[in-house]
């Protein structure tokens, strides 16, 4: 008795076309060759869910106190002449506001960078949205209608075989039946249309960019700025790294070769100065952090202890300040390092500070110090165990104040010698400012 197995390609009539479009019947192994629609729609649903969540979170945050600072800072954080109207809370009015804003307003309020970024987003929409409408309405019906699908066809050997196109592949051009190759002309026309439209929009945006840029560069508001008349010259030879040499080289671009209309700044290596400034900034942050910690603890204790009268202490403090002022007037000729050491010792032994009425002295942070070679105190480190000398513990606030004052004195000394070749080495670049914008452009064109 002969039996036959059910065909894997059976049930191709009836609703076979509908089942093929949605991935084929469950037992159809050939349907796995195409992209399954159920997986596509699942990913699409997840993407739309994330999109809806992001849009909802944006609409809730943009008008809140935190979101307004992030999304609408120019509505209240800038000068009055640069402020813009707040975005409406209503989503429909918000979208209308985006598409109705004028280009001149964008340039004035947001600058050219913000204007061209929004212009770029608009250009992307103008390029791809019309193409999507044309391509989807033209190519998808051509590819799907009377395509290969799971239909049978004759092979070169005379046998009948079945096409293996399923899922989303039925919407692509590989579903076009070989007997209808004239349909490929539609793909060619759409490809030419896509390239032509994209290149045309890019060309139009480029022309608009050049026009706006030239109008901005030649506007009176920009021509009067110092940045419009200043150029950066690089790779300067060593024999030209002086103000006189550069003025002699570029004075031909000003009227009557008048060098007084030129301003030259030779760049120097200010690494040492930047290091001191960065160290002072970090110490300021540490001092602010420590003082805020003490203030928070005092605020907590203030509610428990109650209000205390400090009239006597304030009088003592005022007397102490006046004594210090007189003392500073008398020791004006002393060395800065000696004055800092004296003030540091006085700050460490100060016991009439206001916070001591609420907190114990042990609450304040202390730092371990070791005396250096210059008779100044430096923070001790466990990694420098070989360093020996006199050591002590001092209040962290007092030490931070002294270090900030010491660095400020050192920075002020360096600021008076910014043109010193011994302290700051000259670089091979310089900024040159002309009297007219045209002169700066002529110098750049060389």
C-alpha positions as CSV (number, residue, x, y, z in Angstrom):
1,X,0.0,0.0,0.0
2,X,1.5,3.3,-1.1
3,X,1.1,6.4,1.0
4,X,2.2,10.0,0.2
5,X,3.3,12.7,2.5
6,X,1.4,16.0,2.5
7,X,3.0,18.5,0.2
8,X,5.0,21.3,1.9
9,X,3.6,23.7,-0.7
10,X,0.0,22.6,-0.6
11,X,-3.0,24.8,0.0
12,X,-1.8,27.3,-2.5
13,X,-5.3,28.2,-3.6
14,X,-8.1,30.0,-1.8
15,X,-6.5,32.4,0.7
16,X,-3.0,31.5,-0.3
17,X,-2.1,35.0,-1.4
18,X,-3.3,36.5,1.9
19,X,-1.3,33.9,3.9
20,X,1.8,34.4,1.7
21,X,1.7,38.2,2.4
22,X,1.6,37.6,6.2
23,X,4.4,35.0,6.2
24,X,2.7,31.9,4.8
25,X,1.0,29.0,6.6
26,X,2.7,27.7,9.8
27,X,3.9,24.5,8.0
28,X,5.3,26.3,5.0
29,X,9.1,26.1,5.4
30,X,9.8,28.3,2.4
31,X,8.1,31.3,4.0
32,X,11.1,31.6,6.4
33,X,13.1,33.0,3.5
34,X,11.4,36.4,3.6
35,X,11.2,38.9,6.4
36,X,8.3,37.9,8.7
37,X,5.6,40.5,9.0
38,X,4.8,39.6,12.6
39,X,8.4,40.5,13.6
40,X,8.3,43.7,11.6
41,X,5.0,44.8,13.2
42,X,6.3,43.9,16.6
43,X,9.4,46.0,16.2
44,X,7.2,48.8,14.7
45,X,4.9,48.6,17.8
46,X,7.8,48.9,20.2
47,X,9.3,51.8,18.2
48,X,6.0,53.7,18.3
49,X,5.6,53.0,22.0
50,X,9.0,54.5,22.7
51,X,8.2,57.4,20.4
52,X,5.0,58.1,22.2
53,X,6.7,57.8,25.6
54,X,9.4,60.3,24.6
55,X,6.9,62.8,23.1
56,X,4.7,62.6,26.2
57,X,7.7,63.1,28.5
58,X,8.9,66.0,26.4
59,X,5.5,67.8,26.5
60,X,5.4,67.3,30.3
61,X,8.9,68.5,30.9
62,X,9.2,71.4,28.5
63,X,6.9,73.6,30.6
64,X,8.1,72.5,34.0
65,X,10.6,74.4,36.1
66,X,13.5,72.0,35.2
67,X,12.5,71.5,31.6
68,X,12.0,75.2,30.9
69,X,15.7,75.8,31.8
70,X,16.7,73.0,29.4
71,X,14.3,73.5,26.5
72,X,13.4,77.2,26.8
73,X,16.4,79.0,28.3
74,X,16.1,82.0,26.0
75,X,12.6,82.8,27.3
76,X,13.9,84.2,30.6
77,X,17.7,83.5,31.1
78,X,19.0,86.0,28.5
79,X,18.9,89.7,28.0
80,X,15.6,91.3,27.0
81,X,16.6,92.0,23.5
82,X,17.5,88.3,22.9
83,X,14.4,86.8,24.6
84,X,11.9,84.9,22.6
85,X,8.2,84.2,23.3
86,X,7.5,81.1,25.3
87,X,6.4,78.0,23.4
88,X,2.6,77.4,23.9
89,X,1.7,74.5,26.2
90,X,-0.9,73.2,23.7
91,X,0.8,70.6,21.4
92,X,-1.1,71.8,18.4
93,X,-0.2,75.4,18.9
94,X,3.3,74.4,19.7
95,X,3.7,72.7,16.3
96,X,2.1,75.7,14.6
97,X,4.5,78.0,16.3
98,X,7.5,75.9,15.0
99,X,6.3,76.1,11.3
100,X,5.1,79.8,11.5
101,X,8.3,81.4,13.0
102,X,10.0,83.8,10.6
103,X,13.5,83.4,9.3
104,X,14.5,86.9,10.4
105,X,13.4,86.2,13.9
106,X,15.4,83.0,14.0
107,X,18.5,84.7,12.9
108,X,18.1,87.5,15.4
109,X,17.2,85.4,18.4
110,X,19.1,82.2,17.8
111,X,22.0,83.3,15.7
112,X,23.2,81.7,12.4
113,X,24.1,78.4,14.0
114,X,20.6,77.8,15.4
115,X,19.0,79.1,12.2
116,X,21.0,76.8,9.9
117,X,20.3,73.8,12.2
118,X,16.6,74.4,11.9
119,X,17.0,75.0,8.2
120,X,18.8,71.6,7.9
121,X,15.9,69.8,9.6
122,X,13.5,71.5,7.2
123,X,15.6,70.5,4.3
124,X,15.6,66.9,5.4
125,X,11.8,66.9,5.5
126,X,11.6,68.6,2.1
127,X,13.8,65.9,0.6
128,X,12.5,62.7,2.0
129,X,8.8,63.3,2.7
130,X,7.8,63.9,-1.0
131,X,10.0,61.1,-2.1
132,X,8.3,58.8,0.4
133,X,4.9,59.7,-0.9
134,X,5.9,59.1,-4.5
135,X,7.9,55.9,-4.0
136,X,5.4,54.2,-1.7
137,X,2.4,55.0,-3.9
138,X,4.2,54.0,-7.1
139,X,6.6,51.2,-6.4
140,X,4.8,49.1,-3.8
141,X,1.8,48.4,-5.9
142,X,4.0,47.6,-8.9
143,X,6.1,45.2,-6.9
144,X,3.3,43.4,-5.2
145,X,0.6,43.2,-7.8
146,X,0.9,39.9,-9.9
147,X,4.4,39.3,-8.5
148,X,6.2,36.0,-7.9
149,X,4.9,35.2,-4.5
150,X,4.4,31.4,-4.1
151,X,3.3,30.9,-7.7
152,X,4.6,28.1,-9.9
153,X,6.8,28.7,-12.9
154,X,8.5,26.6,-15.6
155,X,12.3,26.0,-15.3
156,X,14.8,25.6,-18.1
157,X,14.5,21.8,-17.7
158,X,10.8,21.8,-18.3
159,X,9.9,21.1,-14.7
160,X,7.5,23.2,-12.6
161,X,8.9,24.9,-9.5
162,X,7.6,27.4,-7.0
163,X,8.9,30.9,-6.3
164,X,10.1,31.5,-2.8
165,X,9.2,35.1,-2.1
166,X,7.3,35.8,1.2
167,X,6.8,38.4,3.9
168,X,8.0,41.9,3.2
169,X,10.0,40.6,0.2
170,X,6.7,40.6,-1.7
171,X,6.9,44.5,-1.6
172,X,10.5,44.7,-3.0
173,X,11.6,44.5,-6.6
174,X,12.7,40.9,-6.3
175,X,9.0,40.0,-6.4
176,X,8.7,41.3,-9.9
177,X,7.7,38.5,-12.3
178,X,10.4,37.8,-15.0
179,X,7.5,37.9,-17.5
180,X,6.9,41.6,-16.6
181,X,10.4,43.0,-16.7
182,X,9.1,46.3,-18.1
183,X,8.1,47.2,-14.6
184,X,11.8,47.8,-13.8
185,X,11.4,51.0,-15.8
186,X,9.4,52.4,-12.8
187,X,12.3,51.7,-10.5
188,X,14.7,53.5,-12.9
189,X,12.5,56.5,-13.2
190,X,12.0,56.7,-9.4
191,X,15.8,56.4,-8.8
192,X,16.4,59.2,-11.3
193,X,13.7,61.2,-9.6
194,X,15.2,60.6,-6.1
195,X,18.7,61.7,-7.2
196,X,17.4,64.7,-9.1
197,X,15.2,65.9,-6.3
198,X,17.9,65.4,-3.6
199,X,20.6,67.2,-5.6
200,X,18.2,70.0,-6.5
201,X,17.3,70.6,-2.8
202,X,21.0,70.4,-1.8
203,X,21.8,73.0,-4.5
204,X,19.0,75.3,-3.3
205,X,20.2,75.0,0.3
206,X,23.8,75.7,-0.7
207,X,22.8,78.9,-2.6
208,X,20.7,80.0,0.3
209,X,23.6,79.4,2.7
210,X,26.0,81.5,0.5
211,X,23.4,84.3,0.3
212,X,22.7,84.4,4.0
213,X,26.4,84.2,4.8
214,X,27.4,87.0,2.5
215,X,24.6,89.2,3.8
216,X,25.7,88.6,7.4
217,X,29.4,89.2,6.7
218,X,28.6,92.5,5.0
219,X,26.0,93.8,7.4
220,X,26.9,96.9,9.5
221,X,26.4,95.0,12.8
222,X,29.0,92.4,11.9
223,X,31.5,94.7,10.1
224,X,31.9,96.8,13.3
225,X,32.8,93.9,15.5
226,X,36.4,93.3,16.4
227,X,36.1,89.6,15.4
228,X,35.3,90.6,11.8
229,X,38.5,92.6,11.6
230,X,40.8,90.1,13.3
231,X,42.7,87.2,11.7
232,X,44.8,84.3,13.1
233,X,48.2,83.8,11.5
234,X,49.9,80.5,12.0
235,X,53.3,78.9,11.2
236,X,55.2,82.2,11.7
237,X,59.0,81.8,11.4
238,X,61.1,82.7,14.4
239,X,62.4,85.9,12.8
240,X,58.9,87.3,12.5
241,X,57.7,86.5,16.0
242,X,57.7,90.1,17.1
243,X,55.2,92.9,17.0
244,X,57.4,95.1,14.9
245,X,58.1,92.5,12.3
246,X,54.4,91.6,11.9
247,X,53.4,95.2,11.7
248,X,56.0,95.9,9.0
249,X,54.7,92.8,7.1
250,X,50.9,93.7,7.2
251,X,50.9,97.5,7.3
252,X,50.4,97.5,3.5
253,X,46.7,96.5,4.1
254,X,45.9,99.7,6.1
255,X,45.6,103.2,4.8
256,X,48.8,105.1,4.3
257,X,50.8,102.2,5.8
258,X,49.8,103.5,9.3
259,X,50.9,100.9,11.8
260,X,49.0,102.6,14.6
261,X,45.8,101.1,13.0
262,X,47.2,97.6,13.5
263,X,47.0,95.6,16.7
264,X,49.2,92.5,17.1
265,X,49.0,89.9,19.8
266,X,51.6,87.1,19.7
267,X,50.4,84.0,21.3
268,X,52.5,82.6,24.2
269,X,52.6,79.5,26.2
270,X,50.8,80.3,29.4
271,X,50.8,76.8,30.8
272,X,52.2,77.8,34.2
273,X,49.6,80.5,34.6
274,X,46.8,78.2,33.6
275,X,48.0,75.6,36.0
276,X,47.9,78.1,38.9
277,X,44.4,79.3,37.9
278,X,43.1,75.8,37.7
279,X,44.5,74.9,41.1
280,X,43.0,78.1,42.6
281,X,39.6,77.2,41.1
282,X,39.7,73.7,42.6
283,X,40.6,75.1,46.0
284,X,37.8,77.6,45.8
285,X,35.3,74.8,45.1
286,X,36.7,72.8,48.0
287,X,36.4,75.9,50.3
288,X,32.8,76.5,49.2
289,X,32.0,72.9,49.7
290,X,33.4,72.9,53.2
291,X,31.7,76.2,54.2
292,X,28.4,75.0,52.9
293,X,28.7,71.8,54.9
294,X,29.3,73.9,58.1
295,X,26.4,76.2,57.2
296,X,24.0,73.2,56.7
297,X,25.0,71.7,60.1
298,X,24.4,75.1,61.7
299,X,21.0,75.4,60.2
300,X,20.0,72.1,61.6
301,X,21.2,73.0,65.0
302,X,19.6,76.4,64.9
303,X,16.1,75.0,65.0
304,X,17.0,72.8,68.0
305,X,18.9,75.4,70.1
306,X,16.8,78.4,69.2
307,X,17.8,81.9,68.5
308,X,20.9,83.1,70.4
309,X,22.0,86.6,71.0
310,X,25.4,87.4,69.5
311,X,25.6,91.1,70.2
312,X,28.6,90.8,72.4
313,X,30.3,88.5,69.9
314,X,29.6,90.8,67.0
315,X,31.1,93.8,68.9
316,X,34.2,91.7,69.6
317,X,34.3,90.7,66.0
318,X,34.0,94.3,64.8
319,X,36.8,95.4,67.2
320,X,38.9,92.5,66.0
321,X,38.3,93.6,62.3
322,X,39.3,97.1,63.1
323,X,42.4,95.9,64.9
324,X,43.3,93.8,61.9
325,X,42.8,96.7,59.5
326,X,45.1,98.9,61.5
327,X,47.6,96.1,61.8
328,X,47.5,95.6,58.0
329,X,48.1,99.3,57.5
330,X,51.2,99.2,59.7
331,X,52.7,96.1,58.1
332,X,52.1,97.1,54.5
333,X,55.8,96.8,53.9
334,X,56.1,93.2,55.1
335,X,56.6,90.4,52.7
336,X,53.5,88.7,51.3
337,X,54.6,85.3,52.5
338,X,55.1,86.5,56.1
339,X,51.7,88.2,56.1
340,X,50.0,85.0,54.8
341,X,51.7,82.9,57.5
342,X,50.6,85.3,60.2
343,X,47.0,85.5,59.0
344,X,47.0,81.7,58.7
345,X,48.1,81.2,62.3
346,X,45.5,83.8,63.5
347,X,42.8,82.0,61.6
348,X,43.7,78.6,63.1
349,X,43.5,80.0,66.6
350,X,40.3,81.9,66.1
351,X,37.7,80.7,68.6
352,X,35.0,83.4,68.3
353,X,33.7,82.2,65.0
354,X,29.9,82.2,64.8
355,X,29.5,78.5,64.0
356,X,31.1,77.4,67.2
357,X,28.0,78.4,69.1
358,X,26.1,75.5,67.4
359,X,28.8,72.9,66.6
360,X,31.7,71.4,68.4
361,X,35.2,72.2,67.1
362,X,35.7,68.6,66.1
363,X,33.0,68.9,63.5
364,X,35.2,71.1,61.3
365,X,37.4,69.2,58.9
366,X,41.1,69.2,59.5
367,X,44.0,68.6,57.2
368,X,47.5,67.2,58.0
369,X,50.2,69.7,57.0
370,X,54.0,69.5,56.8
371,X,56.4,72.4,56.8
372,X,58.1,72.8,53.4
373,X,61.4,74.3,52.4
374,X,60.0,77.8,51.9
375,X,58.7,77.9,55.5
376,X,55.1,77.3,54.2
377,X,52.7,74.5,55.1
378,X,51.9,71.9,52.5
379,X,49.4,69.0,52.8
380,X,51.0,65.8,53.9
381,X,50.6,62.7,51.7
382,X,51.0,59.0,52.6
383,X,52.6,58.4,49.2
384,X,55.5,60.8,50.1
385,X,56.5,59.0,53.3
386,X,60.1,60.1,52.8
387,X,59.2,63.7,53.4
388,X,60.2,64.7,56.9
389,X,59.8,67.8,58.9
390,X,57.5,69.6,61.3
391,X,53.9,68.5,61.0
392,X,50.6,69.7,62.4
393,X,46.9,69.5,61.9
394,X,45.0,72.7,60.9
395,X,41.4,73.6,60.1
396,X,40.7,72.9,56.5
397,X,38.9,76.2,55.9
398,X,41.9,78.2,57.3
399,X,44.4,76.3,55.1
400,X,42.2,76.7,52.0
401,X,41.8,80.4,52.5
402,X,45.6,80.8,52.9
403,X,46.4,78.8,49.8
404,X,43.8,80.7,47.7
405,X,45.4,84.0,48.9
406,X,48.9,82.7,48.1
407,X,47.9,81.6,44.6
408,X,46.1,84.9,44.0
409,X,49.3,86.8,44.8
410,X,51.3,84.6,42.5
411,X,48.8,85.0,39.7
412,X,48.8,88.8,40.1
413,X,52.5,88.8,39.8
414,X,52.5,86.8,36.6
415,X,49.7,88.9,35.1
416,X,52.0,91.9,35.2
417,X,54.7,90.1,33.1
418,X,52.6,88.5,30.4
419,X,55.0,89.7,27.7
420,X,58.1,88.3,29.5
421,X,60.0,85.9,27.2
422,X,61.6,84.3,30.2
423,X,58.3,83.3,31.8
424,X,56.2,82.7,28.7
425,X,57.7,81.3,25.5
426,X,56.4,82.8,22.2
427,X,54.4,80.5,19.9
428,X,54.4,80.4,16.1
429,X,51.0,82.1,15.8
430,X,49.5,85.6,16.4
431,X,46.3,87.5,16.2
432,X,46.3,90.7,14.0
433,X,43.5,93.2,14.1
434,X,43.0,95.6,11.2
435,X,41.0,98.8,10.9
436,X,38.6,97.5,8.3
437,X,37.0,94.2,7.5
438,X,38.2,94.4,3.8
439,X,41.8,94.7,5.0
440,X,41.4,91.5,7.1
441,X,39.9,89.6,4.1
442,X,42.7,90.8,1.8
443,X,45.3,89.6,4.3
444,X,43.6,86.2,4.5
445,X,43.5,85.8,0.7
446,X,47.3,85.8,0.5
